Amino acid sequence: MGAGLQKPMAHSRRKRSKASAISEINMTPFIDVMLVLLIVFMVTAPLIHVGVPVNLPKTSAPPIQEADEPLTVTINGAGELFIQETKIPEGSLGAKLGEITKENKETKIYIKGDKTRAYGDIMRIMGIVYEAGFTKVMLLGDPIDAQMRKKK
């Protein structure tokens, strides 16, 4: 009888030792995943900047609040023309805008022109957009910072 009583005790000791081993959390896979995510975010963060680099003129107008992504036509300092980030020749601007908007003439189109470009260049591009039938065309600029406002 005494031997039969000891056997269940030994069995319960084995269960306790297994239970204590299971209760430990292995952090290595978690740390590996976090390091991979950190590297992915570090690599992709500089690529998030969207658009063509343009030195916009300063303006005191408030920023535009839009729910949809705007359709932007950009003229950089070298006079190159872009729709969003895609470089296009000036002669195909109206046709490309029609394709992108599916001929929806109510689409808002924003024009960003580098401040080193002549006013006539910006107006010529704006005229091409109007000739294509788009009437909701706006010029974009950078907001004036607080220090520049105090100087005025």
N, C-alpha and C positions, 0 to 999 in steps of 0.2 A: 504493500500500500504506500509506503513512504516513497518508493521509486516512482510510482505513478503520479504522485503529487508534484514531484520535482520537474517532470517533463513539461507540464504546461508552463511553469515558471521560466524555463529555459526558452520556450517558444515565445513567451511574452517579452523576454529580454531582446530577442531577435527583432521583434516588431518595433520595439522602442528604438533600437539602433538604426533601423531602416527609416523610421519616421524622422529621426533627427537629421539624417543625411538628406532627406527630401526637403526639409524645411529651409535649407540654405539656398539662396538665389545665386545663380551663376551670372555675374555682371559682364563677363567678357563679350558675349554676343551683343548686348545692349551698347557697350562702349564702342564696339566695332561699327555698328550701324550709325551711331551718333557721329563718329569721326568721318565716315563716308558722306553723310549728309552735310557736315560742315565743309568738307572739300567741295562738294557739288555746289553749295551756296556761294562759296568763295569764288569759284570759277564763273558762275553764271551772273553774279551781282553786277560786274561791270558791263555785261551785255544787255542789261535791262534798260539802259538809257535808249530811248526811242527817238528817232528823228534824225534829220540832217543838221549838223552843227552850223548854226547861223547866228551872227551877231546882230540881234534885233534892236531897233531903236527903242528908247525908253518912253513910257506913256503913263499918265496918271489914271487911265481908265481902269475900272475894277476887272478882275479876272472873269472869264466866261465860265459859267457852270453848266456843263452839258452831261447828260446821262449817256449818250452814245459817243463812240469814238469819232472825232471830227475828221473830215476829209481835208487834208492839208496839201497845198501846193507851195513848194519852197523854192526860192531863188537864192543860191548861196553867193558868197563874195566873188566867185569866179564866173558868175552868170549862168551856172548850170541849173537846170530845171528838174524838180523832183515832184512826184506824187507820192505822198507818204515818204518811204525811203527809196523808191524806185526812180532811177534817173531816166528821163524821157527827152526826146527832141521837142523843141518848142512847137513845131508844125503839127505834132500829133496830140497836143494837150487837150483840145476840145473833144476829139474822138475818144481818147482814153478816159476822160471824165464821164462821157456818155456811157461807155462800156461799164465802168466801175459802178455808176449809180443806176444802171439799167434804165437810162433815159428819164430818171426821176428829176425833173428840173427844180423841185422844191428842196433838194439836198443843200445843206449849208456847206459852203466851201470857204476855208480859211487860207489866206495867202500870207506867207511869212517871207519877207524880203530882207536880205542882209542890209544893214544901214550904210554899207559902203557902196551899194548899187545906186545908180541914178534913179530919181523919182520916176522918170519916163519909162525905165525898164519895168518897174513895178506896175505902172499904169498900163503898159502894153500887155503884160500877162493878164491883168485884170480885165482888159478889153477882150482878150481871147476867150476868157471864161464867160463873159457876158454874151459874146457872139455865139457861143455854144448853147445859149439859152438858159444859163443859170443866173438867177437874179438875187439869190441870198449869198452874197460874197462879202467877206469881211477881211480886213487887214489886221494882223496880229503884231503886237509889240511886247517888250518886257516891261513889267511894272516898275515904276520909279521907287527906289528904296527910301526909307524915312530920312536919311541924311541928305539926299538930293532935294527932297521937298523943303527942308529947312533952309537950304541955300537960296531957294527961289523966293 
